[in-house]
Amino acid sequence: MTRYIFTPILAICLVFQGFSQGKIIPVSASQSDFLKTYKLALAASVSDFRTTQTEMDTKLFATYSEFTLYRPMSGANKGAFIFPQQLPTEYNTVTAANYTEYNWASMPHVAFQYKKNAKVAIFRSAMQHNGASINWEASYFKSMFDSYLLPDMYYLTNEDSVLANGFKSDTKLLIIPSFTMVGTDNYALIDGLLQKSPSLQQKIKEFFASRCCKLRQR
């Protein structure tokens, strides 16, 4: 009889312990894939509330409670990401150590979060010079976000879109990449763009003014 009483209790304990497991993800020299480490941190920190996923740490984050990634401010794991579940398969190259019960109260931590609703606008003019946008640097910024950050952090815009619709309401940063030089003239294509779209400068001024900034005149 004793055997039948304790067997299910043991099974319940093992399952409960499984629920509590997570990962400690270092950002020290022991980390084998820094790029995916930070991509994982950005992607995971978007969520405000955890779901009922059974593999998540229910001690750090109770069901439907607030959710974040923790970073210890001291100790052997200083700066690491405390990830309260198992790694998604697409991040299996990230170096991480298992934990079964994380003692968050043993040291100070900071919360790490990123919100996708704060967008970056990259200006890429529809005007072309030698078969390419006069904002030659725009493709480099696009590649940077696609390769090193997250592709849904930004959007591309141009003078036609800005004049017709303005900037998206959730835009927090506007990047105006470098313009192509014509010979030794830095301003020929900038001036040409403003001649083509004379209201563009005012639209950009209004964007900066709405974000409590001032546009420096040249």
C-alpha positions in Angstrom: 0.0 0.0 0.0 2.8 2.4 0.9 4.3 1.8 -2.6 1.1 3.0 -4.3 0.8 6.0 -2.1 4.4 7.3 -2.6 4.8 6.5 -6.3 2.4 9.2 -7.6 3.7 11.7 -5.0 7.3 11.1 -6.3 6.0 11.6 -9.9 4.4 14.9 -9.0 7.6 16.1 -7.3 9.6 15.3 -10.4 7.2 17.0 -12.7 7.1 20.1 -10.5 10.9 20.2 -10.4 10.9 20.1 -14.2 8.6 23.1 -14.3 11.2 25.1 -12.4 14.1 24.7 -14.8 15.6 27.5 -16.8 18.9 28.6 -18.3 21.8 30.9 -17.2 23.2 32.4 -20.4 26.7 33.9 -20.0 28.0 36.9 -21.9 31.6 36.2 -20.9 34.3 34.6 -23.0 32.6 31.3 -22.5 29.7 32.3 -24.7 30.0 30.6 -28.1 27.4 32.7 -30.0 27.1 36.3 -28.9 25.0 37.3 -31.9 22.2 34.8 -31.2 22.5 35.5 -27.4 21.4 39.1 -27.8 18.9 38.3 -30.5 17.3 35.8 -28.1 17.3 38.4 -25.3 15.6 41.0 -27.5 13.0 38.5 -28.8 12.2 37.0 -25.4 12.0 40.3 -23.5 9.2 41.6 -25.7 6.6 39.6 -23.6 5.1 41.4 -20.6 3.3 38.3 -19.3 4.2 34.7 -19.3 1.8 32.1 -20.6 0.9 28.6 -19.2 3.9 27.0 -20.9 4.8 24.2 -18.6 8.5 24.3 -19.3 8.8 27.8 -17.8 10.1 28.6 -14.3 6.9 28.9 -12.2 8.9 30.1 -9.1 10.4 33.1 -10.8 7.2 33.9 -12.8 3.9 32.5 -11.7 1.3 31.7 -14.3 0.1 34.9 -16.1 2.4 37.0 -14.0 4.7 39.7 -15.3 7.6 38.3 -17.3 11.1 39.6 -18.0 14.7 38.5 -18.2 16.9 39.0 -15.2 20.6 40.1 -15.2 22.6 39.7 -12.0 24.6 42.8 -11.0 27.2 40.8 -9.0 28.5 37.3 -8.4 29.8 34.6 -10.7 27.0 35.2 -13.2 27.2 39.0 -13.3 25.8 40.3 -16.6 24.4 36.9 -17.6 20.8 36.5 -18.8 18.5 34.4 -16.5 16.2 32.8 -19.0 13.3 31.1 -17.2 12.7 28.2 -19.6 14.5 26.0 -22.0 16.1 27.5 -25.1 14.0 27.5 -28.4 15.6 25.2 -30.9 16.6 28.0 -33.2 19.0 29.2 -30.5 20.7 25.9 -29.8 24.1 27.3 -30.6 23.9 29.7 -27.5 26.0 28.5 -24.6 23.8 28.1 -21.5 23.8 26.3 -18.2 20.8 24.6 -16.6 19.4 25.6 -13.3 16.7 23.8 -11.3 16.0 26.5 -8.8 17.3 30.1 -9.2 17.8 32.1 -6.0 17.0 35.6 -7.3 17.0 37.1 -3.7 20.7 36.3 -3.2 22.0 39.3 -5.1 20.6 42.5 -6.9 19.3 42.1 -10.4 18.1 44.4 -13.2 15.3 43.5 -15.6 16.0 43.5 -19.3 13.1 44.4 -21.6 12.7 45.6 -25.2 9.4 46.9 -26.7 8.7 46.3 -30.4 6.3 49.2 -30.5 9.3 51.6 -30.5 10.2 51.6 -34.2 13.2 53.0 -36.1 12.6 54.7 -39.4 15.4 54.4 -42.0 15.1 57.1 -44.7 15.9 55.7 -48.2 15.1 58.2 -50.9 13.1 57.1 -54.0 15.5 59.5 -55.9 18.3 57.6 -57.6 21.8 58.3 -58.8 23.6 55.8 -61.0 20.8 53.2 -60.5 20.8 53.3 -56.7 19.1 55.4 -54.0 20.9 58.6 -53.3 21.0 57.4 -49.6 23.7 54.9 -50.3 24.2 54.1 -46.7 20.6 53.0 -46.2 21.3 49.4 -47.3 24.0 49.2 -44.6 21.6 50.2 -41.8 19.0 47.7 -43.2 21.6 45.0 -43.2 22.7 45.8 -39.6 19.1 45.4 -38.3 18.5 42.3 -40.3 21.8 40.6 -39.3 22.6 41.8 -35.9 19.3 42.9 -34.3 15.7 42.1 -35.3 14.1 42.8 -38.7 10.8 44.0 -37.2 12.6 46.8 -35.3 12.6 49.2 -38.2 10.9 50.2 -41.4 12.0 51.9 -44.6 10.5 55.2 -45.7 11.1 57.7 -48.4 10.0 61.2 -49.4 6.8 60.1 -51.1 5.7 58.1 -48.1 6.6 60.9 -45.6 4.8 63.6 -47.6 1.7 61.4 -48.0 1.5 59.8 -44.6 4.1 61.3 -42.3 6.1 59.0 -40.0 4.4 56.1 -38.1 3.1 57.1 -34.7 5.3 54.6 -32.9 8.6 55.9 -34.5 11.1 56.8 -31.9 14.2 57.2 -34.0 14.8 58.5 -37.5 17.9 57.5 -39.4 18.9 59.7 -42.4 21.8 57.8 -44.0 24.6 59.5 -45.9 23.9 60.9 -49.4 26.0 60.1 -52.4 28.5 62.7 -53.4 28.5 64.1 -56.9 32.2 64.7 -57.6 33.3 66.6 -54.6 29.9 68.1 -53.9 28.3 66.8 -50.7 25.1 68.7 -51.1 24.1 68.4 -54.8 21.7 65.4 -54.2 20.4 66.7 -50.9 19.5 70.0 -52.5 18.0 68.1 -55.5 15.8 66.1 -53.2 14.5 69.2 -51.4 13.8 70.8 -54.8 11.9 67.8 -55.8 10.0 67.6 -52.5 10.1 71.1 -50.9 7.8 70.1 -48.0 10.0 67.3 -46.9 12.2 69.4 -44.6 9.1 70.7 -42.8 7.8 67.2 -42.3 11.1 66.2 -40.8 11.2 69.3 -38.5 7.7 68.4 -37.3 8.8 64.9 -36.5 11.7 66.1 -34.4 9.6 68.7 -32.7 7.0 66.1 -31.7 9.9 64.1 -30.1 11.2 67.1 -28.1 14.2 67.6 -30.4 15.5 70.5 -32.6 16.7 70.1 -36.1 20.0 71.8 -36.6 20.1 74.0 -39.8 23.2 74.0 -42.0 
